[in-house]
Amino acid sequence: MKQVIMSLGVAASLSACTVVPVPVAVIQPKSATVAEYQTLPNALPVSYQPQINQPPAINMAVATTAESLIASKRERPVIATNPQAIKVYQPTVLPKTPIKDLAWVAEKIYQNETGDKPENLIRWHETGNFVSLGIGHFSWYPNNRRGYTQNDTFPELLSYMQLRGVTLPTWLAKRPTRGGPWKNKNAFDMARNDKQMQELQQLLQTTKNLQANFMLEHLKQARPELLGQFNATEQATIDKNYQTLLQTPNGLYPLLDYVSFKGEGLNPNDRYNGQGWGLAQVLLTMQPTAVGPRALEAFRVAAEDVLLQRIANAPTERREARYLSSWRERLNTYYNNANVATR
């Protein structure tokens, strides 16, 4: 996964029953009982209520102007990262907060990431030489890969599941190390129809809501690293736009989906010409706006702007412009499909 860790602008002293300070994006349990922790995602109470009304129509004059600005050679915001400020991500033990009902968000991310194909929940990352798992691209490096513990997020997800009462397949629960069992892509491909792979796929398919909760907890804990790359003025912009999305009905979906899609913007390797394309860069590029549907559109426009910049900065041989159409299709769901929960 593009790693996810500390909600922007949310104090570390949040109570165990609170994830973000707005009720539209989280469940507020009546009590944090043991039973709640051990309840599987499919049995969760439905307390997350996405906005079901169709948002007001976009002002096409404004949208057209935004499109022309994106396509022009206007001066873009400086979103390069100071290498001196980058810290290597270290796995973190997440707190035992109650499970939130993020089923709608999880299902949308699942559709975007897999095309409704369960087998796509487990993929070999060609360039990274590790397994990418679940709706959040949780990484699991081979056991023979040195240094993998600095970036492995799947073992953290397993610990998170166990803490919340999920019974793991025996081979997962008893693995003596954090490393994955497939040493390379050939070994992974050979094991595609094995019982272990089938059990892993079933686990990921039935815990999508829990995976979304894990992503949200990681995003909460990412605040120091994410904001630490920018100056005080930029930090204020990022934090303000983040809080606006959190308070906007359905705003949690684009936040978590974009992290799954293009990462947080923390990885120093995810740069072209020193400029990143993750969530931090999108929030910095986003034009400040009021809480509501306009915020969803502002985030979409900013995300497209950042991805167009990525294409412009990419080496020619990468031919990244070929992905623009599918990228735009995904970004459009942040606004156009805001009422998808009613379908």
C-alpha positions in Angstrom: 0.0 0.0 0.0 1.0 3.2 -0.2 1.4 3.5 3.5 -1.2 5.2 5.6 -0.8 6.6 9.3 -2.4 10.2 12.1 -5.3 12.2 11.0 -4.4 15.6 9.8 -5.4 18.1 12.4 -6.7 15.6 14.9 -4.9 15.5 18.3 -3.3 12.4 19.4 -5.3 12.5 22.6 -8.5 11.5 20.8 -10.7 9.1 22.8 -10.9 5.5 21.9 -14.3 6.0 20.4 -13.4 8.9 18.1 -11.5 8.7 14.8 -12.2 12.1 13.3 -14.0 15.1 14.9 -17.0 15.0 12.6 -19.9 12.5 12.9 -20.6 12.2 9.1 -17.4 10.2 8.5 -17.3 7.9 11.5 -19.3 5.8 13.8 -19.7 7.0 17.4 -20.3 3.8 19.4 -22.4 4.0 22.5 -19.8 2.0 24.3 -16.5 0.3 23.5 -17.4 -3.2 24.7 -15.4 -6.3 24.0 -18.2 -7.6 21.8 -17.8 -4.5 19.6 -14.2 -5.3 19.1 -14.8 -8.8 18.2 -17.7 -8.2 15.8 -16.8 -9.0 12.2 -17.2 -6.2 9.7 -20.3 -7.7 8.0 -22.1 -7.6 11.3 -21.4 -4.0 12.1 -24.3 -1.6 12.8 -25.0 0.8 9.9 -24.2 4.1 11.4 -22.2 5.7 8.6 -24.7 7.6 6.6 -23.3 9.0 3.3 -25.2 11.9 1.8 -27.9 10.5 -0.5 -29.1 13.7 -2.1 -27.7 14.6 -5.5 -25.3 17.5 -5.1 -26.1 20.8 -6.9 -25.0 21.0 -10.5 -21.5 22.3 -11.0 -21.1 25.8 -12.4 -19.8 24.8 -15.8 -18.2 28.1 -16.4 -16.1 27.6 -13.3 -15.4 24.0 -14.3 -14.4 25.0 -17.8 -12.1 27.7 -16.5 -10.5 25.1 -14.1 -10.0 22.7 -17.0 -8.4 25.3 -19.2 -6.1 26.4 -16.3 -5.0 22.8 -15.8 -4.2 22.3 -19.5 -2.4 25.6 -19.7 1.2 26.4 -18.9 0.3 28.4 -15.8 2.7 28.4 -12.9 1.9 25.5 -10.7 2.3 25.5 -6.9 5.7 24.3 -5.6 5.1 20.9 -4.3 8.6 19.6 -4.4 9.7 17.8 -1.2 12.7 18.7 0.8 14.8 15.5 1.0 16.2 16.5 4.3 12.7 16.5 5.8 11.9 12.9 4.7 11.9 10.2 7.4 11.8 6.5 6.6 8.4 5.1 7.5 8.5 2.8 10.5 5.7 0.3 11.2 3.5 1.5 14.1 1.2 -0.4 16.5 -2.2 1.0 16.0 -4.5 1.7 19.0 -7.5 -0.5 19.7 -10.2 1.9 18.6 -13.7 0.5 17.9 -14.5 -0.6 14.4 -16.3 2.1 12.3 -18.8 1.3 9.6 -16.9 2.4 6.5 -18.5 -0.3 4.4 -19.6 2.0 1.6 -16.2 3.6 1.3 -14.5 0.2 1.4 -16.8 -1.2 -1.4 -16.1 1.8 -3.6 -12.3 1.5 -3.2 -12.6 -2.3 -3.8 -14.4 -1.6 -7.1 -11.8 0.9 -8.1 -8.9 -1.3 -7.2 -10.1 -4.7 -8.4 -12.8 -4.1 -11.0 -15.0 -6.3 -8.8 -12.6 -9.2 -9.3 -11.6 -10.9 -5.9 -8.4 -12.3 -7.4 -7.1 -8.8 -7.9 -7.0 -8.4 -4.1 -3.6 -10.3 -4.3 -1.2 -9.0 -6.8 2.6 -9.1 -7.3 4.1 -5.7 -7.5 6.2 -5.9 -10.6 8.6 -3.0 -9.9 8.7 -3.3 -6.1 9.2 -7.1 -5.9 6.6 -7.7 -3.2 3.0 -8.7 -2.9 0.3 -6.0 -2.9 -2.7 -7.0 -0.9 -6.3 -5.8 -0.2 -8.0 -2.5 -1.1 -5.2 -0.4 0.3 -2.2 -2.0 -1.5 -0.8 -3.4 1.8 2.7 -4.5 1.1 4.2 -7.9 2.1 7.8 -8.3 1.2 9.4 -11.8 0.8 11.0 -13.3 3.8 14.3 -13.3 2.0 14.1 -9.5 1.3 16.3 -7.5 3.6 15.0 -4.3 4.9 11.4 -5.1 4.2 10.3 -4.4 7.7 10.6 -0.7 7.2 7.8 -0.7 4.6 5.7 -3.8 5.3 2.1 -2.8 6.1 0.3 -6.2 5.6 1.7 -7.7 8.8 0.4 -4.6 10.6 -3.0 -5.2 9.1 -2.9 -8.8 10.3 -2.2 -7.6 13.9 -5.0 -5.1 13.5 -7.4 -7.8 12.5 -6.4 -10.1 15.4 -6.7 -7.3 17.9 -10.3 -6.9 16.7 -11.3 -10.5 17.0 -10.7 -11.8 13.5 -9.6 -15.4 13.3 -6.8 -15.7 10.8 -6.0 -18.8 8.8 -3.6 -21.0 10.8 -0.7 -20.5 8.4 -1.0 -16.7 8.7 -1.4 -16.7 12.5 1.6 -19.0 13.1 4.1 -17.5 10.7 7.3 -17.0 12.7 8.4 -14.0 10.7 6.8 -11.0 9.1 8.0 -11.9 5.6 5.8 -13.2 2.8 6.1 -16.9 1.8 6.8 -16.2 -1.9 10.4 -15.3 -2.6 9.7 -14.0 -6.1 7.1 -13.6 -8.8 7.6 -17.1 -10.2 7.0 -18.6 -6.8 3.9 -16.4 -6.4 2.5 -17.4 -9.7 3.1 -21.1 -9.0 1.1 -20.8 -5.8 -1.9 -19.0 -7.3 -4.3 -21.9 -6.8 -2.9 -23.1 -3.5 -5.1 -23.4 -0.4 -3.1 -20.7 1.3 -3.7 -18.3 -1.5 -7.4 -19.1 -1.5 -7.7 -18.6 2.2 -5.8 -15.3 1.9 -8.2 -14.1 -0.8 -11.2 -15.0 1.2 -9.9 -13.2 4.3 -9.3 -10.0 2.2 -12.7 -10.2 0.5 -14.6 -10.5 3.8 -12.8 -7.9 5.7 -13.0 -4.9 3.4 -14.6 -2.7 6.0 -11.9 -3.5 8.5 -9.2 -2.7 5.9 -10.8 0.7 5.4 -10.7 1.3 9.1 -7.0 0.3 9.1 -6.4 2.8 6.3 -8.1 5.5 8.3 -6.0 4.8 11.4 -2.9 4.9 9.4 -3.9 8.2 7.8 -4.5 9.6 11.3 -0.9 8.7 12.3 0.7 10.0 9.1 0.4 13.7 10.2 4.0 14.2 11.4 5.6 12.7 8.3 3.1 14.2 5.9 3.1 17.7 7.2 6.8 17.7 8.1 7.7 17.9 4.4 6.2 21.4 4.1 6.7 24.9 5.5 4.2 26.4 8.0 2.1 28.1 5.3 1.8 24.9 3.3 1.0 22.9 6.3 -1.9 25.2 7.1 -3.3 24.8 3.6 -3.0 21.0 3.7 -4.6 20.8 7.1 -7.5 23.2 6.2 -8.4 21.3 3.0 -8.2 18.0 4.8 -10.5 19.1 7.6 -12.9 20.5 4.9 -13.1 17.1 3.2 -13.6 15.4 6.6 -16.6 17.6 7.3 -18.1 17.2 3.8 -20.6 14.4 3.4 -18.9 11.6 1.5 -15.5 13.4 1.8 -13.8 10.5 3.5 -14.2 8.4 0.3 -11.9 10.6 -1.9 -9.3 10.9 0.9 -9.0 7.2 1.4 -9.4 6.2 -2.2 -6.7 8.6 -3.4 -4.3 7.2 -0.8 -4.9 3.7 -2.1 -4.7 5.1 -5.7 -1.6 7.2 -5.6 -0.3 7.2 -2.0 0.2 9.8 0.7 3.0 11.6 -1.1 5.5 10.5 1.6 7.7 8.1 -0.5 10.8 9.9 -1.7 11.0 7.5 -4.6 7.6 8.6 -5.9 8.9 11.8 -7.5 9.5 13.1 -11.0 11.7 16.1 -11.1 11.5 16.2 -7.4 7.7 16.6 -7.4 5.3 14.1 -5.9 1.7 13.2 -6.7 0.2 11.8 -3.5 -2.5 13.0 -1.2 -0.3 15.7 0.4 0.4 17.3 -3.0 -3.3 17.2 -3.9 -4.3 18.9 -0.7 -1.7 21.5 -1.1 -2.8 22.2 -4.7 -6.6 22.2 -3.8 -8.2 25.6 -3.8 -9.7 26.3 -0.4 -13.5 26.1 -0.4 -16.5 25.7 2.0 -17.6 22.4 3.3 -20.0 20.7 0.9 -20.2 19.4 -2.7 -17.8 22.2 -3.9 -15.1 20.7 -1.8 -15.4 17.3 -3.6 -15.1 19.1 -6.9 -12.1 21.2 -5.7 -10.4 18.0 -4.6 -11.1 16.3 -8.0 -9.7 19.3 -9.9 -6.6 19.4 -7.7 -6.0 15.7 -8.1 -6.2 16.0 -11.9 -3.9 18.9 -11.9 -1.3 17.0 -9.8 -1.6 13.9 -12.1 -1.2 16.1 -15.2 1.9 17.5 -13.6 3.1 13.9 -13.0 2.6 13.1 -16.7 4.5 16.3 -17.7 7.4 15.4 -15.5 7.6 11.7 -16.3 10.3 10.3 -18.5 9.1 10.0 -22.0 9.6 6.3 -22.2 7.1 5.8 -19.3 4.3 6.9 -21.7 2.1 7.9 -18.7 -0.3 10.0 -20.7 -1.9 6.7 -21.8 -3.4 6.4 -18.3 -5.0 9.8 -18.1 -8.4 8.7 -19.3 -8.7 5.9 -16.7 -7.3 8.2 -14.0 -9.9 10.9 -14.8 -12.7 8.3 -14.7 -11.7 7.3 -11.2 -11.3 10.9 -10.1 -14.8 11.7 -11.4 -16.3 9.3 -8.9 -15.3 11.7 -6.1 -18.0 14.0 -7.1 -20.3 12.4 -9.7 -20.9 9.3 -7.7 -21.2 10.9 -4.3 -24.6 9.3 -3.9 -23.6 5.9 -5.0 -24.5 4.4 -1.6 -28.2 4.6 -2.7 -27.6 2.3 -5.7 
